[in-house]
Amino acid sequence: MKKQIILILIYAIFVSISLIVSFDPGIQIGTNFFNFLRSMITVLPCAFIIIGLFEVWVKRETIEKHLGEDSSMKAYLWVILLSSTTVGGIIVAFPVAYSLYKKGAKISVLFTYISASAIGRIPMTVFEASFIGIKFSVIRLLISLPLVILSSILLEKLLKGKDFKMYDGTR
């Protein structure tokens, strides 16, 4: 904890001195931090409210049935659809994945959700298609999503052989 406070103080001093002496890289670092902080403050509260509602409203049995150990390949399609609507990127995807895990989703489905939320969000794909083209975006998704599913399944098999446990915040 002391290390973290010292690092934060060093960062604050660096940005402050950069402002005083007009050191452009330091000013840009501070500006980027505050822009990122502002965007996270607008996205995260809404995302955590939705995750909280998900925790309360969606039954564990529903997640186990559709995304759990006995689920079919449809589970991967469900989480790809869910991940395509995730706002906030990976920062929101990890808490959602943890919530799915606590409700009984299997590990490969969680890996697919996290990976797909990094590569296949609808706003990101529309933005990409407007610059690079629809054909490129469709080809990229058609190649990358099956590879995500395959690698998720392989990772689950590898981790199950090693008695893998998800970290739950306690020691």
VORO-956047 format. One line per field, with one value per residue: residue in one letter; x, y, z of N, C-alpha, C in turn. Coordinates in nm, 4 decimals, m for minus. Example, Ala and Ser with C-alpha at 12.3 -4.5 7.8 and 13.67 -1.06 7.14 Angstrom:
BEGIN
resn = A,S
n.x = 1.3190,1.2850
n.y = m0.5690,m0.2250
n.z = 0.7800,0.7080
ca.x = 1.2300,1.3670
ca.y = m0.4500,m0.1060
ca.z = 0.7800,0.7140
c.x = 1.3200,1.2900
c.y = m0.3300,0.0030
c.z = 0.7800,0.7870
END
This chain:
BEGIN
resn = M,K,K,Q,I,I,L,I,L,I,Y,A,I,F,V,S,I,S,L,I,V,S,F,D,P,G,I,Q,I,G,T,N,F,F,N,F,L,R,S,M,I,T,V,L,P,C,A,F,I,I,I,G,L,F,E,V,W,V,K,R,E,T,I,E,K,H,L,G,E,D,S,S,M,K,A,Y,L,W,V,I,L,L,S,S,T,T,V,G,G,I,I,V,A,F,P,V,A,Y,S,L,Y,K,K,G,A,K,I,S,V,L,F,T,Y,I,S,A,S,A,I,G,R,I,P,M,T,V,F,E,A,S,F,I,G,I,K,F,S,V,I,R,L,L,I,S,L,P,L,V,I,L,S,S,I,L,L,E,K,L,L,K,G,K,D,F,K,M,Y,D,G,T,R
n.x = 0.0829,0.1962,0.3861,0.2225,0.1031,0.3293,0.4085,0.1884,0.2139,0.4644,0.3943,0.1996,0.3601,0.5405,0.3676,0.2749,0.5146,0.5773,0.3720,0.4429,0.6994,0.6450,0.6759,0.6134,0.5671,0.5084,0.2873,0.1083,0.0841,m0.0452,m0.2826,m0.3891,m0.4369,m0.6384,m0.8403,m0.8971,m0.9784,m1.2096,m1.3731,m1.4016,m1.5364,m1.7808,m1.8706,m1.8332,m2.0013,m2.2654,m2.2296,m2.1685,m2.4040,m2.5760,m2.4522,m2.4949,m2.7776,m2.8013,m2.6848,m2.8843,m3.1284,m3.0943,m3.1086,m2.9028,m2.9392,m3.0264,m2.7994,m2.6239,m2.7561,m2.7494,m2.4862,m2.3168,m2.1342,m2.2633,m2.3512,m2.4093,m2.2576,m2.3939,m2.3631,m2.1279,m2.2001,m2.3980,m2.2466,m2.0810,m2.2656,m2.3536,m2.1126,m2.0714,m2.2291,m2.1224,m2.0372,m1.7684,m1.5530,m1.2804,m1.2503,m1.5043,m1.5796,m1.4390,m1.5518,m1.8140,m1.7621,m1.6667,m1.8991,m2.0582,m1.9074,m1.9394,m2.2025,m2.1987,m2.0996,m1.8990,m1.5390,m1.4242,m1.6232,m1.6188,m1.3614,m1.4067,m1.6022,m1.4589,m1.2501,m1.3946,m1.5261,m1.3203,m1.2569,m1.4878,m1.6923,m1.9907,m2.0011,m1.7242,m1.6704,m1.8343,m1.7169,m1.4619,m1.5326,m1.6227,m1.3889,m1.1998,m1.3452,m1.6338,m1.6046,m1.3463,m1.3882,m1.5861,m1.4517,m1.2407,m1.3809,m1.5025,m1.2821,m1.1436,m1.3258,m1.4005,m1.1427,m1.1032,m1.2962,m1.1992,m0.9405,m1.0206,m1.1527,m0.9374,m0.7683,m0.9284,m0.9252,m0.6536,m0.6199,m0.7981,m0.6708,m0.4801,m0.5892,m0.7201,m0.8255,m1.0482,m0.9639,m1.1078,m1.0974,m1.0333,m0.7858
n.y = m0.1192,0.1228,0.1539,0.1986,0.4450,0.6063,0.5874,0.7111,0.9689,1.0416,1.0424,1.2510,1.4663,1.4726,1.5389,1.7860,1.9391,1.9294,2.0869,2.3339,2.3884,2.3740,2.1271,1.9421,1.6530,1.5558,1.7130,1.6195,1.3553,1.3894,1.5128,1.3076,1.1162,1.2431,1.2726,1.0030,0.9253,1.0832,0.9721,0.7121,0.7627,0.8355,0.6031,0.3687,0.3768,0.3370,0.0914,m0.0755,m0.0619,m0.1932,m0.4453,m0.5108,m0.5276,m0.7437,m0.9412,m0.9675,m1.0114,m1.2187,m1.5624,m1.8125,m2.0712,m2.0293,m1.9242,m2.1398,m2.3345,m2.2322,m2.1399,m2.2963,m2.5908,m2.8031,m2.6935,m2.6223,m2.5605,m2.3331,m2.1690,m2.0263,m1.8655,m1.7136,m1.5674,m1.4247,m1.2619,m1.1197,m0.9967,m0.8293,m0.6154,m0.4916,m0.2095,0.0084,m0.1541,m0.3715,m0.3063,m0.3107,m0.5609,m0.7527,m0.7429,m0.8265,m1.0806,m1.2029,m1.1990,m1.3696,m1.6006,m1.6472,m1.7199,m1.9619,m2.0075,m2.1765,m2.1970,m2.1748,m2.0420,m1.7994,m1.7063,m1.6783,m1.4780,m1.2568,m1.2253,m1.1872,m0.9521,m0.7797,m0.7742,m0.7590,m0.5641,m0.3887,m0.0964,m0.0459,m0.2103,m0.0998,0.1531,0.0742,m0.0465,0.1754,0.3077,0.1215,m0.0567,m0.2577,m0.5184,m0.5952,m0.5843,m0.7803,m1.0107,m1.0147,m1.0592,m1.3068,m1.4713,m1.4296,m1.4765,m1.7614,m1.8576,m1.7486,m1.8890,m2.1526,m2.1301,m2.0639,m2.2945,m2.4732,m2.3541,m2.3861,m2.6673,m2.7069,m2.5656,m2.6996,m2.9389,m2.8630,m2.8035,m2.5509,m2.2485,m1.9771,m1.6514,m1.5003,m1.2656,m1.2972,m1.4089
n.z = 0.0000,0.0766,m0.1254,m0.3476,m0.2824,m0.2756,m0.5451,m0.6698,m0.5641,m0.6738,m0.9447,m0.9446,m0.8637,m1.0789,m1.2962,m1.2043,m1.1899,m1.4599,m1.5638,m1.4532,m1.5624,m1.8277,m1.9686,m2.2306,m2.2886,m2.0266,m1.9596,m2.1522,m2.0705,m1.8220,m1.9143,m2.0753,m1.8763,m1.7206,m1.9120,m1.9647,m1.7075,m1.6791,m1.8815,m1.7802,m1.5425,m1.6393,m1.7659,m1.6016,m1.3556,m1.4572,m1.5859,m1.3676,m1.2232,m1.3994,m1.3983,m1.1320,m1.1300,m1.3040,m1.1447,m0.9502,m1.0874,m1.2814,m1.2736,m1.1221,m1.2182,m1.4796,m1.6084,m1.5696,m1.7194,m1.9850,m2.0253,m1.8788,m1.7612,m1.8950,m2.1279,m2.4795,m2.8047,m2.8546,m2.6392,m2.6777,m2.8893,m2.7643,m2.5733,m2.7421,m2.8705,m2.6432,m2.5690,m2.7845,m2.7362,m2.5203,m2.3411,m2.2827,m2.3045,m2.2226,m1.9558,m1.8491,m1.9287,m1.7760,m1.5041,m1.5735,m1.6764,m1.4440,m1.2915,m1.4455,m1.4113,m1.1332,m1.1385,m1.2623,m1.5244,m1.7667,m1.7907,m2.0513,m2.1896,m2.0582,m2.1280,m2.4008,m2.3981,m2.2878,m2.4748,m2.7133,m2.6512,m2.6656,m2.9334,m3.0906,m3.0462,m3.1229,m3.1698,m3.2111,m3.4316,m3.6294,m3.6506,m3.7385,m3.9845,m4.1240,m4.1820,m4.2834,m4.4294,m4.4995,m4.5929,m4.5038,m4.2237,m4.1828,m4.2761,m4.0905,m3.8491,m3.9098,m3.9228,m3.6813,m3.4634,m3.4631,m3.4054,m3.1539,m3.0066,m3.0358,m2.9171,m2.6595,m2.5726,m2.5802,m2.3873,m2.1598,m2.1352,m2.0859,m1.8425,m1.6718,m1.6275,m1.4519,m1.2086,m1.1848,m1.0324,m0.9988,m0.9037,m0.6242,m0.4838,m0.2202,0.0123
ca.x = 0.0000,0.2859,0.4450,0.1223,0.0895,0.4526,0.4015,0.0877,0.2749,0.5670,0.3213,0.1403,0.4705,0.5894,0.2716,0.2756,0.6380,0.5635,0.2873,0.5169,0.8110,0.5929,0.7322,0.4993,0.5307,0.4461,0.1535,0.0256,0.0564,m0.1490,m0.4065,m0.4420,m0.4893,m0.7654,m0.9404,m0.9346,m1.0531,m1.3432,m1.4533,m1.4334,m1.6364,m1.9119,m1.9110,m1.8311,m2.1179,m2.3776,m2.1968,m2.1787,m2.5466,m2.6295,m2.3984,m2.5681,m2.9112,m2.7816,m2.6630,m3.0096,m3.2399,m3.0690,m3.0886,m2.7855,m2.9813,m3.0335,m2.6620,m2.5711,m2.8216,m2.7106,m2.3431,m2.2438,m2.0585,m2.3396,m2.4039,m2.3641,m2.1857,m2.4750,m2.3114,m2.0281,m2.2735,m2.4639,m2.1519,m2.0346,m2.3702,m2.3466,m1.9903,m2.0798,m2.3025,m2.0543,m1.9869,m1.6590,m1.4412,m1.2302,m1.2682,m1.6373,m1.5910,m1.3892,m1.6541,m1.9246,m1.7139,m1.6634,m2.0374,m2.0979,m1.8370,m2.0047,m2.3331,m2.1824,m2.0539,m1.7731,m1.4212,m1.4048,m1.7230,m1.5685,m1.2518,m1.4663,m1.6666,m1.3572,m1.1811,m1.4883,m1.5547,m1.2042,m1.2429,m1.6107,m1.8003,m2.0608,m1.9528,m1.5886,m1.6751,m1.8912,m1.6114,m1.3609,m1.5867,m1.6334,m1.2560,m1.1268,m1.4391,m1.7173,m1.5471,m1.2375,m1.4434,m1.6543,m1.3479,m1.1693,m1.4660,m1.5220,m1.1595,m1.1005,m1.4193,m1.3788,m1.0145,m1.1259,m1.3678,m1.1072,m0.8379,m1.0866,m1.1744,m0.8061,m0.7240,m1.0044,m0.8733,m0.5221,m0.6341,m0.8660,m0.5716,m0.3901,m0.6710,m0.7330,m0.9295,m1.0630,m0.9380,m1.2346,m1.0772,m0.9877,m0.6553
ca.y = 0.0000,0.2377,0.1669,0.2580,0.5866,0.6727,0.5977,0.8138,1.0977,1.0688,1.0776,1.3838,1.5637,1.4812,1.6144,1.9241,2.0038,1.9434,2.2043,2.4543,2.4152,2.3553,2.0053,1.8920,1.5117,1.5420,1.7731,1.5271,1.2396,1.4327,1.5343,1.1753,1.0535,1.3045,1.2376,0.8639,0.9249,1.1397,0.8748,0.6004,0.8078,0.8373,0.4690,0.2648,0.3671,0.2746,m0.0499,m0.1497,m0.0721,m0.3004,m0.5712,m0.5372,m0.5743,m0.8776,m1.0297,m0.9869,m1.0549,m1.3410,m1.6753,m1.8972,m2.1857,m1.9855,m1.9163,m2.2761,m2.4060,m2.1814,m2.1116,m2.3805,m2.7089,m2.8903,m2.6142,m2.6616,m2.4561,m2.2114,m2.0845,m1.9362,m1.7650,m1.6235,m1.4724,m1.3346,m1.1593,m1.0362,m0.9158,m0.7276,m0.4998,m0.4418,m0.0732,0.0293,m0.2417,m0.4737,m0.2619,m0.3563,m0.7035,m0.8365,m0.7618,m0.9065,m1.2185,m1.2544,m1.2221,m1.4924,m1.7104,m1.6744,m1.7805,m2.0977,m2.0204,m2.2497,m2.1135,m2.1467,m1.9417,m1.6728,m1.6634,m1.6333,m1.3490,m1.1521,m1.2048,m1.1313,m0.8126,m0.7006,m0.7657,m0.7578,m0.4759,m0.3286,0.0382,m0.0545,m0.2719,0.0004,0.2521,0.0098,m0.0650,0.3048,0.3500,0.0180,m0.1218,m0.3645,m0.6481,m0.6242,m0.6087,m0.9108,m1.1147,m1.0175,m1.1254,m1.4471,m1.5451,m1.4193,m1.5329,m1.9059,m1.8794,m1.7167,m2.0030,m2.2660,m2.1082,m2.0677,m2.4356,m2.5316,m2.3004,m2.4515,m2.8035,m2.6946,m2.5219,m2.8012,m3.0385,m2.8058,m2.7677,m2.4054,m2.1836,m1.8341,m1.5661,m1.4400,m1.1453,m1.3312,m1.4781
ca.z = 0.0000,0.0813,m0.2587,m0.4362,m0.2463,m0.3204,m0.6916,m0.7026,m0.5319,m0.7761,m1.0667,m0.9256,m0.8637,m1.2166,m1.3774,m1.1546,m1.2359,m1.6053,m1.5872,m1.4139,m1.6548,m1.9651,m2.0277,m2.3079,m2.2649,m1.8948,m1.9681,m2.2307,m1.9840,m1.7284,m1.9902,m2.1119,m1.7559,m1.6806,m2.0142,m1.9388,m1.5824,m1.7055,m1.9563,m1.6918,m1.4452,m1.7054,m1.8097,m1.4985,m1.2666,m1.5294,m1.6078,m1.2417,m1.1910,m1.4841,m1.3463,m1.0075,m1.1665,m1.3582,m1.0294,m0.8772,m1.1718,m1.3584,m1.1828,m1.1452,m1.2990,m1.6194,m1.6590,m1.5742,m1.8291,m2.1170,m2.0361,m1.7843,m1.8029,m1.9850,m2.2397,m2.6129,m2.8781,m2.8500,m2.5312,m2.7352,m2.9676,m2.6691,m2.5138,m2.8482,m2.8827,m2.5232,m2.5723,m2.8901,m2.6836,m2.4015,m2.3484,m2.1891,m2.3372,m2.1310,m1.8176,m1.8086,m1.9599,m1.6667,m1.3996,m1.6276,m1.6814,m1.3068,m1.2534,m1.5151,m1.3449,m1.0050,m1.1642,m1.3130,m1.6627,m1.7738,m1.8136,m2.1937,m2.2268,m2.0047,m2.2149,m2.5265,m2.3732,m2.2704,m2.6022,m2.8114,m2.6164,m2.7068,m3.0795,m3.1690,m3.0024,m3.2368,m3.2050,m3.2631,m3.5637,m3.7209,m3.6697,m3.8219,m4.1189,m4.1915,m4.2257,m4.3568,m4.5193,m4.4433,m4.6307,m4.4098,m4.0899,m4.1835,m4.2849,m3.9619,m3.7500,m3.9477,m3.8935,m3.5413,m3.3647,m3.4453,m3.3384,m3.0124,m2.9472,m3.0321,m2.8151,m2.5282,m2.5397,m2.5509,m2.2582,m2.0530,m2.1189,m2.0237,m1.7040,m1.5911,m1.5908,m1.3510,m1.0921,m1.1909,m0.9528,m1.0257,m0.7871,m0.5835,m0.4046,m0.0852,0.0108
c.x = 0.0870,0.3499,0.3485,0.1058,0.2120,0.4510,0.3012,0.1437,0.3815,0.5007,0.2651,0.2477,0.5236,0.4966,0.2690,0.3985,0.6324,0.4783,0.3644,0.6247,0.7721,0.6612,0.6185,0.4680,0.4621,0.3053,0.0594,m0.0105,m0.0543,m0.2833,m0.4710,m0.5037,m0.6263,m0.8758,m0.9897,m1.0192,m1.1953,m1.4305,m1.4911,m1.5400,m1.7749,m1.9609,m1.9287,m1.9521,m2.2379,m2.3527,m2.2126,m2.3225,m2.6094,m2.5801,m2.4690,m2.7084,m2.9048,m2.7652,m2.7943,m3.1156,m3.2171,m3.0340,m2.9666,m2.8209,m2.9861,m2.8944,m2.6023,m2.6285,m2.7658,m2.5607,m2.2564,m2.1774,m2.1317,m2.3950,m2.3434,m2.2827,m2.2650,m2.4241,m2.2118,m2.0948,m2.3430,m2.3656,m2.0905,m2.1376,m2.3681,m2.2253,m1.9966,m2.1525,m2.2350,m1.9989,m1.8747,m1.5416,m1.4070,m1.2530,m1.4046,m1.6494,m1.5439,m1.4900,m1.7747,m1.8839,m1.7092,m1.8041,m2.0909,m2.0336,m1.9046,m2.1396,m2.3220,m2.1420,m1.9202,m1.6605,m1.4038,m1.5040,m1.6781,m1.4537,m1.3052,m1.5304,m1.5631,m1.2880,m1.2717,m1.5231,m1.4382,m1.2000,m1.3728,m1.7233,m1.8598,m2.0102,m1.8126,m1.5882,m1.7332,m1.7877,m1.5038,m1.4088,m1.5955,m1.4978,m1.1883,m1.2160,m1.5123,m1.6567,m1.4355,m1.2923,m1.5106,m1.5521,m1.2742,m1.2513,m1.4846,m1.3979,m1.1301,m1.1959,m1.4086,m1.2456,m1.0239,m1.1942,m1.2741,m1.0012,m0.8974,m1.1094,m1.0420,m0.7514,m0.7981,m0.9517,m0.7370,m0.5338,m0.7029,m0.7704,m0.4787,m0.4655,m0.6821,m0.8482,m0.9296,m1.0403,m1.0675,m1.2179,m1.0321,m0.8555,m0.6611
c.y = 0.1252,0.2624,0.2373,0.4069,0.6647,0.6909,0.7041,0.9530,1.1369,1.1115,1.2192,1.4927,1.5833,1.5648,1.7612,2.0001,2.0251,2.0642,2.3340,2.4900,2.3972,2.2394,1.9307,1.7430,1.4895,1.5985,1.6799,1.4030,1.2740,1.4523,1.4013,1.1056,1.1106,1.2807,1.0947,0.8545,0.9753,1.0388,0.7557,0.6393,0.8124,0.6975,0.3719,0.2635,0.3007,0.1252,m0.1303,m0.1590,m0.1857,m0.4366,m0.6090,m0.5890,m0.7158,m0.9781,m1.0647,m1.0541,m1.1880,m1.4537,m1.7572,m2.0147,m2.1504,m1.9805,m2.0561,m2.3534,m2.3633,m2.1624,m2.2021,m2.5004,m2.7965,m2.8157,m2.6612,m2.5480,m2.3254,m2.1157,m1.9826,m1.8283,m1.6645,m1.5211,m1.3799,m1.2249,m1.0647,m0.9437,m0.8063,m0.6028,m0.4366,m0.3020,m0.0594,m0.0639,m0.3407,m0.4355,m0.3053,m0.5078,m0.7930,m0.8503,m0.8441,m1.0536,m1.2797,m1.2848,m1.3500,m1.6144,m1.7482,m1.7414,m1.9151,m2.1128,m2.0948,m2.1584,m2.0796,m2.0418,m1.8038,m1.6191,m1.6110,m1.4973,m1.2367,m1.1221,m1.1397,m0.9867,m0.7221,m0.6812,m0.7443,m0.6711,m0.4041,m0.1877,0.0375,m0.1094,m0.1752,0.1074,0.1972,m0.0025,0.0672,0.3530,0.2481,m0.0536,m0.2362,m0.5010,m0.6885,m0.6617,m0.7447,m1.0239,m1.1275,m1.0898,m1.2735,m1.5322,m1.5444,m1.4846,m1.6858,m1.9383,m1.8491,m1.8345,m2.1220,m2.2481,m2.1094,m2.2108,m2.5027,m2.4819,m2.3660,m2.5919,m2.8022,m2.6595,m2.6252,m2.9103,m2.9907,m2.7596,m2.6158,m2.3562,m2.0349,m1.7580,m1.4946,m1.3189,m1.1714,m1.4052,m1.6097
c.z = 0.0000,m0.0557,m0.3540,m0.4083,m0.2936,m0.4726,m0.7353,m0.6756,m0.6341,m0.9062,m1.0561,m0.9271,m1.0052,m1.3038,m1.3335,m1.2024,m1.3869,m1.6410,m1.5588,m1.5163,m1.8015,m2.0385,m2.0973,m2.2876,m2.1298,m1.8920,m2.0428,m2.1495,m1.8846,m1.7962,m2.0277,m1.9915,m1.7195,m1.7837,m1.9933,m1.8121,m1.6028,m1.7812,m1.8691,m1.5893,m1.5094,m1.7408,m1.6934,m1.4058,m1.3333,m1.5492,m1.4795,m1.1932,m1.2702,m1.4359,m1.2166,m1.0340,m1.2239,m1.2451,m0.9598,m0.9646,m1.2433,m1.2616,m1.2228,m1.2365,m1.4481,m1.6809,m1.6696,m1.6923,m1.9644,m2.1348,m1.9503,m1.8472,m1.9039,m2.1066,m2.3721,m2.6758,m2.8820,m2.7429,m2.5852,m2.8195,m2.8759,m2.6134,m2.6187,m2.8703,m2.7633,m2.5294,m2.6782,m2.8421,m2.5624,m2.4263,m2.2467,m2.2096,m2.2286,m1.9852,m1.7640,m1.8296,m1.8456,m1.5518,m1.4476,m1.6310,m1.5422,m1.2570,m1.3188,m1.4492,m1.2135,m1.0245,m1.2358,m1.4575,m1.6647,m1.8223,m1.9621,m2.2441,m2.1767,m2.0894,m2.3480,m2.5086,m2.3656,m2.4037,m2.7049,m2.7789,m2.6530,m2.8581,m3.1556,m3.1176,m3.1226,m3.2681,m3.2660,m3.4059,m3.6671,m3.7520,m3.7628,m3.9659,m4.1948,m4.2428,m4.3169,m4.4572,m4.4531,m4.4717,m4.5338,m4.2728,m4.0815,m4.1886,m4.1524,m3.8559,m3.7816,m3.9221,m3.7436,m3.4413,m3.3525,m3.3768,m3.1897,m2.9438,m2.9318,m2.9236,m2.6742,m2.4819,m2.5027,m2.4160,m2.1424,m2.0284,m2.0493,m1.8762,m1.6160,m1.5472,m1.4809,m1.2267,m1.0772,m1.1047,m0.9886,m0.8961,m0.7503,m0.4927,m0.2624,m0.0951,0.0773
END
